[in-house]
Each structure stands twice: as C-alpha cells, then as structure tokens.
C-alpha cells in the first residue's frame, strides 16, 4: 500500500484496527510515534548498488489502555510529515515492537489494516551461483541416487 492509498483509506474510517500476520491484533491503544521516510543505499552480494525508499510508520503500545488514536489524527501527523519531509507517494512500511522491532508491509482487508510479512532474499542469485527454481521439479534430493541407496 502506498501513502496515497493509506490516506484515502484513513479518510473513510472512524476507527483503525491493525492485524499482525499471525492473526493477532495490535492492541487498540496503540500510538503512531513516527512517520518518516527511510532511505537504504547498499551494495548487494553481486556488487550492484541499490537504493530503496519507503514511508515508515512506527506503532507503539503503552500502558494507557483507554487511548484510541483516530484516523483524523493520523492524517494530521501524515500532513505534518509531508510538509516537513517532502514525502512522496512511496510504499508504506510499518514498524512494530515485538521481541524486536518488526518491519511489515501494509494491505487492507475490508475494515482492517493487515501487517504483511517482509522477507529477506538474495538479489544477485545469478552472480552467487544459486540455481534458478524450476516449477514442477522436486527440490528434495531423491533417495534413488544417494550413496548407500543401492542404485549403483
């Protein structure tokens, strides 16, 4: 979900619910503690320089169990960040504290915002010798050709 889509969705709501990939709900007394733009400039394992930019929202749950942030308040925070930081219409990434700070993508399902898992990956598989996955082939080794299998 990009920033424009998030803002549009917030304008249509009276309340906000976030759901973790496990199906567990972010406590309803969460705060939005940061809205920013994260830039990542790096070299992958194949030597290619890459750059990523995302809009980050940090969610935090305190002990103020009666607190409820309203969509309009989040829109105000976004507006301040847009004016101050010159935010573009980038993809939104959510940071949420669990055992460590987790980074999630964001999508929507009817009336709930879904925090979607993010994954690591090798971006230079062709240069690292990682074989391309071919659909339909079993990647598990066959016992037919293993030592001591009796095939030879």
VMD Tcl script that draws the C-alpha trace (Angstrom):
set ca {
  {0.00 0.00 0.00}
  {1.38 3.40 -0.87}
  {0.92 6.64 1.05}
  {-1.90 7.94 -1.17}
  {-3.86 4.70 -0.72}
  {-3.34 4.80 3.04}
  {-4.55 8.40 3.29}
  {-7.63 7.60 1.20}
  {-8.44 4.61 3.40}
  {-7.99 6.62 6.61}
  {-10.42 9.25 5.30}
  {-13.11 6.54 5.00}
  {-12.81 5.32 8.61}
  {-13.94 6.15 12.12}
  {-11.57 3.71 13.80}
  {-8.42 1.78 12.97}
  {-7.51 -1.86 13.52}
  {-4.15 -3.43 12.67}
  {-3.72 -7.20 12.40}
  {-0.36 -8.97 12.58}
  {0.48 -11.81 10.15}
  {-0.26 -14.30 12.96}
  {-3.86 -13.02 13.13}
  {-3.20 -11.32 16.46}
  {-4.48 -7.76 16.74}
  {-2.26 -4.81 17.58}
  {-3.70 -3.54 20.89}
  {-6.30 -0.84 20.19}
  {-4.48 1.65 22.43}
  {-1.51 1.90 20.02}
  {0.20 5.19 19.25}
  {1.75 6.35 15.97}
  {5.10 7.58 17.29}
  {6.84 8.30 13.98}
  {6.06 8.96 10.34}
  {9.13 9.29 8.18}
  {10.99 8.43 5.03}
  {13.64 5.72 5.18}
  {16.38 5.56 2.58}
  {18.55 2.50 2.21}
  {21.59 2.66 -0.08}
  {23.56 -0.57 -0.30}
  {25.61 -2.94 -2.41}
  {24.19 -6.43 -2.89}
  {26.35 -9.56 -2.85}
  {26.75 -9.34 -6.63}
  {28.22 -5.83 -6.47}
  {25.15 -3.93 -7.69}
  {24.40 -0.65 -5.95}
  {20.76 -0.46 -4.93}
  {18.56 2.13 -3.26}
  {15.21 1.70 -1.54}
  {12.90 4.36 -0.17}
  {9.78 3.76 1.91}
  {7.46 5.72 4.15}
  {7.73 4.36 7.69}
  {5.10 4.42 10.40}
  {6.07 3.31 13.87}
  {3.32 1.83 16.03}
  {3.83 1.61 19.78}
  {1.64 0.31 22.59}
  {1.89 1.95 26.01}
  {0.08 1.30 29.27}
  {-2.60 3.91 28.58}
  {-5.27 1.33 27.83}
  {-8.04 3.89 27.27}
  {-6.11 5.68 24.49}
  {-7.54 5.42 20.95}
  {-5.97 7.29 18.08}
  {-8.46 8.49 15.50}
  {-7.89 8.33 11.73}
  {-8.05 12.13 11.51}
  {-5.17 12.43 13.99}
  {-3.04 10.06 11.88}
  {-3.90 12.12 8.80}
  {-2.72 15.25 10.65}
  {0.58 13.54 11.51}
  {0.99 12.48 7.86}
  {0.30 16.04 6.69}
  {2.97 17.44 9.02}
  {5.44 14.80 7.77}
  {4.58 15.57 4.13}
  {5.10 19.30 4.65}
  {8.25 18.93 6.73}
  {9.95 16.00 5.00}
  {8.62 16.36 1.46}
  {7.19 12.84 1.46}
  {6.44 11.27 -1.90}
  {3.86 8.63 -2.72}
  {6.05 5.69 -1.69}
  {5.18 2.28 -0.30}
  {4.31 2.28 3.40}
  {6.21 0.11 5.86}
  {5.04 -0.39 9.44}
  {7.46 -0.81 12.34}
  {6.01 -2.53 15.39}
  {7.74 -3.67 18.57}
  {7.51 -7.36 19.47}
  {10.59 -9.25 20.67}
  {12.45 -6.86 18.39}
  {11.26 -4.15 16.03}
  {9.46 -5.91 13.21}
  {9.08 -4.41 9.75}
  {5.87 -5.14 7.88}
  {4.22 -4.25 4.63}
  {0.66 -2.94 4.72}
  {-2.50 -4.02 2.95}
  {-6.20 -3.73 3.66}
  {-8.92 -6.31 4.11}
  {-12.37 -4.75 4.37}
  {-12.23 -2.84 7.65}
  {-8.78 -3.91 8.91}
  {-5.23 -2.96 8.06}
  {-3.10 -6.08 7.64}
  {0.56 -6.03 8.56}
  {2.13 -8.27 5.93}
  {5.38 -10.16 6.44}
  {8.56 -8.99 4.77}
  {11.25 -11.42 3.68}
  {14.96 -11.36 3.00}
  {16.21 -12.56 -0.37}
  {19.38 -12.74 -2.43}
  {19.13 -10.02 -5.07}
  {22.02 -11.38 -7.16}
  {21.23 -15.09 -7.44}
  {22.67 -15.17 -10.96}
  {26.04 -13.96 -9.64}
  {26.09 -16.07 -6.48}
  {25.63 -19.45 -8.12}
  {22.17 -20.02 -6.68}
  {20.30 -22.24 -9.14}
  {17.05 -20.93 -10.57}
  {13.99 -22.71 -9.21}
  {12.17 -24.62 -11.93}
  {8.47 -25.14 -11.30}
  {7.30 -28.71 -11.23}
  {10.62 -30.13 -10.13}
  {11.01 -31.53 -6.64}
  {13.85 -29.75 -4.90}
  {14.20 -32.52 -2.33}
  {17.02 -34.98 -3.04}
  {15.88 -38.33 -4.33}
  {16.92 -41.43 -2.43}
  {17.38 -43.20 -5.80}
  {20.80 -41.64 -6.38}
  {22.12 -41.16 -2.87}
  {25.11 -43.07 -1.57}
  {24.09 -46.34 0.07}
  {20.72 -46.26 -1.72}
  {21.62 -49.28 -3.83}
  {21.09 -47.52 -7.16}
  {24.60 -48.28 -8.40}
}
mol new
graphics top color blue
foreach p $ca { graphics top sphere $p radius 0.5 }
foreach p [lrange $ca 0 end-1] q [lrange $ca 1 end] { graphics top cylinder $p $q radius 0.2 }
display resetview
